[in-house]
Amino acid sequence: MPQPPISRETRLCMSLSARPGNFGTRFHNRLYALLGLDYLYKAFSTTDLPGAVAGIRALGIRGCAISMPFKEAVIPLLDGLAPTAAAIDSVNTIVNDGGRLTGHNTDYAAVAALVADIDRDMPFVLHGSGGMAKAVAAALRDGGFRHGTILSRNRAAGGALASLYGFDHAIAPPGPAPFLINATPLGMTGADADALAFPADMITRCEIAFDVVQYPPETPFLSLAPRRRITGVEVAVLQAVEQFLLYTGIRPAPAQIAEAAAFARAG
């Protein structure tokens, strides 16, 4: 079915991020085209989060992806939270139903799927204490991981996150761990592009390196990892599929997801 031309009936979805990228825009729009849906997706940044959220409500924008640094700050601006967001106090997706804005979290499902085959007894170090770190920590705890450390220089946030999920907390890198996860902007394109999420000797000795950073696909952290790597692009694809379902009510076929992901990565 061909995609309808843009008109006054076209439904708009969007994203809000401090550093907008093209992946989500290309991924969603490619799926709209493949499925013949009258939707359009556009990425935005803002320095006025309350104004942006008010615009979502006032203009009838169907859905909005929320990225760093807005995942927690957006919560008081919404009308309610789905269980996925309420459980971890972090939102990465807004769904607009007739002016009522509900926050969801699809990062949790993506992370849970990506760590499903990892040994639950493997000790891990998770760097970060923000919204994405909350989703990762919750997915690890719920997946049966018990031996972990939250690495965060923010004593209050890091300590609270560790306490909530039953993990240890450290403000400086602890000793080597086989499973390392970065949930900070370190290594992301921009000011932190050359930063390592962990000391080099920790990285070269680990068995699994998981970086939620999407741009670039291979961060300095991942480039040093000698064995298995889990990338931010993998997280982006899985969580975007769940967003697509929330916005449209349609779950694309695996072949359509693969085509849209390839298209998004090429942009």
Residue pairs with C-beta under 8 A, 6 or more apart in sequence:
1 35
1 36
2 36
3 32
3 33
3 36
3 37
3 38
4 10
4 36
4 38
6 40
7 38
9 38
10 38
10 39
10 40
11 38
11 39
11 40
11 62
12 39
12 40
12 41
12 42
12 59
12 60
12 61
12 62
13 28
13 39
13 40
13 41
13 42
13 61
13 62
13 63
13 64
13 65
13 247
14 41
14 42
14 43
14 44
14 56
14 61
14 63
14 64
14 65
15 24
15 25
15 41
15 42
15 43
15 44
15 64
15 65
15 66
15 67
16 44
16 45
16 46
16 49
16 52
16 64
16 65
16 66
16 67
16 70
16 74
17 43
17 44
17 45
17 65
17 66
17 67
17 68
17 70
18 45
18 67
18 68
18 69
18 70
19 45
19 67
19 68
19 188
19 189
19 190
19 215
20 43
20 44
20 45
21 43
21 214
21 215
22 43
22 264
22 267
23 214
23 215
23 233
23 236
23 240
23 264
23 265
23 267
24 41
24 43
24 65
24 236
24 240
24 264
25 41
25 42
25 43
26 260
26 263
26 264
26 267
27 236
27 237
27 240
27 260
27 261
27 263
27 264
28 39
28 41
28 240
28 243
28 244
28 260
29 40
29 41
30 259
30 260
30 263
30 264
31 37
31 244
31 252
31 256
31 257
31 260
32 38
32 39
32 40
32 41
34 252
34 256
34 259
34 260
35 248
35 250
35 252
35 256
37 248
37 250
39 62
39 247
39 248
44 52
46 52
49 70
49 73
49 74
49 77
50 77
53 74
53 77
53 78
53 94
53 101
54 77
55 61
56 64
56 94
56 96
56 101
57 96
57 99
57 101
60 96
60 99
61 96
62 95
62 96
62 247
63 93
63 94
63 95
63 96
63 243
63 246
63 247
64 93
64 94
64 96
65 92
65 93
65 240
65 243
66 74
66 91
66 92
66 93
66 94
66 103
67 92
68 130
68 131
68 132
68 185
69 130
71 90
71 91
71 92
71 130
71 131
71 132
72 89
72 90
72 91
72 130
72 131
74 91
74 94
74 103
75 81
75 85
75 89
75 90
75 91
75 103
77 101
78 91
78 94
78 101
78 102
78 103
79 100
79 101
79 102
80 100
80 101
80 102
80 103
81 91
81 102
81 103
81 104
82 102
82 103
82 104
82 105
84 104
84 105
84 106
84 108
84 109
85 91
85 92
85 103
85 104
85 105
87 138
88 105
88 108
88 134
88 135
88 137
88 138
89 134
90 105
90 107
90 130
90 131
90 132
90 134
90 135
91 103
91 104
91 105
91 131
92 104
92 105
92 106
92 107
92 131
92 132
92 135
92 239
93 103
93 104
93 105
93 106
93 242
93 243
93 246
94 101
94 102
94 103
94 104
95 101
95 102
95 104
95 246
95 247
104 246
105 135
106 238
106 239
106 240
106 242
106 243
106 246
107 132
107 135
107 136
107 235
107 239
108 135
108 138
108 139
109 238
109 239
109 242
110 234
110 235
110 236
110 237
110 238
110 239
110 242
111 135
111 136
111 139
111 140
111 235
112 139
112 142
112 143
113 238
114 210
114 230
114 234
114 235
114 238
115 139
115 140
115 143
115 145
115 210
115 230
116 143
118 179
118 208
120 143
120 144
120 145
120 146
121 146
121 147
122 145
122 147
122 178
122 179
122 207
122 208
123 147
123 148
123 149
123 177
123 178
123 179
124 140
124 145
124 147
124 148
124 149
124 177
124 178
124 179
124 180
124 181
125 148
125 149
125 151
125 170
125 173
125 174
125 177
125 179
125 180
125 181
125 198
125 202
126 133
126 136
126 137
126 140
126 148
126 149
126 150
126 151
126 167
126 181
126 183
127 133
127 151
127 152
127 180
127 181
127 182
127 183
127 184
127 186
127 197
127 198
128 136
128 150
128 151
128 152
128 182
128 183
128 184
129 150
129 152
129 154
129 157
129 158
129 160
129 161
130 157
130 183
130 184
132 183
132 212
133 150
133 152
133 161
133 183
133 184
134 161
136 181
136 183
136 212
137 148
137 150
137 161
137 164
137 165
137 167
138 165
140 148
140 165
141 165
141 166
141 167
146 166
148 167
148 168
149 162
149 167
149 168
149 169
149 170
149 174
149 177
150 158
150 161
150 162
150 167
150 168
150 169
150 170
151 158
151 170
151 171
151 172
151 173
151 174
151 198
152 158
152 161
152 169
152 170
152 171
153 171
155 169
155 171
158 169
158 170
158 171
159 169
161 167
161 169
162 168
162 169
163 169
168 174
173 198
173 199
173 202
176 201
176 202
176 205
176 206
177 202
177 206
178 206
178 207
178 208
179 206
179 207
179 208
179 210
180 197
180 198
180 202
180 203
180 206
180 208
180 209
180 210
180 221
180 225
181 210
181 211
181 212
182 197
182 198
182 210
182 211
182 212
182 213
182 219
182 221
183 212
184 197
185 192
185 213
186 192
186 195
186 196
186 197
186 213
186 219
186 221
187 193
187 195
187 196
187 197
187 211
187 213
187 216
187 219
187 220
187 221
187 222
188 213
188 214
188 215
188 219
189 215
189 216
193 216
193 220
194 220
195 220
196 203
196 220
196 221
196 224
197 211
197 219
197 220
197 221
198 221
200 224
203 209
203 221
203 224
203 225
204 224
204 225
204 226
206 225
206 226
206 227
207 227
207 228
208 225
208 227
208 228
208 229
208 230
209 221
209 222
209 224
209 225
209 227
209 228
209 229
209 230
210 229
210 230
211 219
211 221
211 222
211 229
211 230
211 231
211 232
212 232
212 235
213 219
213 221
213 232
214 231
214 232
214 233
214 235
214 236
215 232
217 231
217 232
217 233
217 265
218 229
218 231
219 232
222 229
222 231
233 261
233 265
237 257
237 261
237 264
241 251
241 252
241 257
244 250
244 251
244 252
245 251
252 260
